[in-house]
Amino acid sequence: MLTSLEKEPLFIGESAVASARPLAGIELDDAQTAMLLSIARRHCKLVLEHGRANMPAERRRQIIEEIQSLRSMREDLITQWRKDANI
């Protein structure tokens, strides 16, 4: 059962943290850190918007698509950084 602070995943079968592997061993520069923070901030804003009671269904679908895009972007960046760091 979820606690009051936890949210259910957006899709059945999807974990809230998709295949989380720590960034240990990767030295991120300021630009890379800023990119991850920007993605995280946008994601949080979209989650808050999605949770509004009066949000139209079409906008909810758009938000979900954008969140999926942000997740993909984040994973692609991390994969590239791992590759560059030979991890």
C-alpha positions in Angstrom: 0.0 0.0 0.0 1.2 3.5 -0.8 1.9 6.0 2.0 0.3 9.4 1.8 3.5 10.9 0.3 3.8 8.3 -2.5 2.1 8.5 -5.8 1.1 5.6 -8.0 3.2 5.2 -11.2 1.7 6.8 -14.3 1.3 3.4 -16.0 0.6 0.0 -14.7 3.7 -2.1 -14.4 6.0 0.9 -14.5 8.1 1.7 -11.5 8.3 5.2 -10.1 12.0 5.1 -10.6 12.7 3.4 -13.9 15.9 1.2 -13.8 17.6 3.7 -11.4 21.4 3.3 -11.4 23.4 5.7 -9.4 25.6 8.2 -11.2 28.5 7.2 -9.0 31.7 7.2 -11.0 30.6 9.9 -13.4 32.0 13.3 -12.9 29.4 15.8 -14.1 30.4 19.3 -15.0 28.2 22.4 -14.3 26.5 22.2 -17.7 25.6 18.5 -17.3 24.3 19.1 -13.7 22.2 22.1 -15.0 20.7 19.9 -17.7 19.6 17.3 -15.2 18.2 19.9 -12.9 16.3 21.5 -15.7 14.8 18.2 -16.7 13.9 17.4 -13.1 12.3 20.9 -12.6 10.2 20.6 -15.7 9.1 17.1 -14.7 8.0 18.3 -11.3 6.0 21.2 -12.8 4.3 18.8 -15.1 3.4 16.4 -12.3 1.9 19.2 -10.3 -0.1 20.4 -13.3 -1.3 16.8 -14.0 -2.6 16.5 -10.5 -5.0 19.4 -10.8 -8.6 18.3 -10.4 -9.9 20.4 -13.3 -7.3 19.3 -15.8 -8.8 18.3 -19.2 -8.1 14.7 -20.3 -6.3 15.9 -23.5 -3.9 18.0 -21.5 -3.3 15.1 -19.1 -2.3 13.0 -22.2 0.0 15.8 -23.4 1.6 16.0 -19.9 2.2 12.2 -19.8 3.8 12.4 -23.3 6.1 15.2 -22.3 7.1 13.4 -19.1 8.0 10.3 -21.1 10.0 12.5 -23.4 11.9 14.0 -20.4 12.6 10.6 -19.0 13.9 9.4 -22.3 16.1 12.5 -22.7 17.4 12.0 -19.2 18.2 8.4 -19.8 19.9 9.2 -23.1 22.1 11.8 -21.4 23.1 9.4 -18.6 23.8 6.6 -21.1 26.0 8.9 -23.1 27.8 10.1 -20.0 28.4 6.5 -18.9 29.8 5.7 -22.3 32.1 8.7 -22.3 33.3 7.8 -18.8 33.7 4.1 -19.9 31.4 2.8 -17.1 
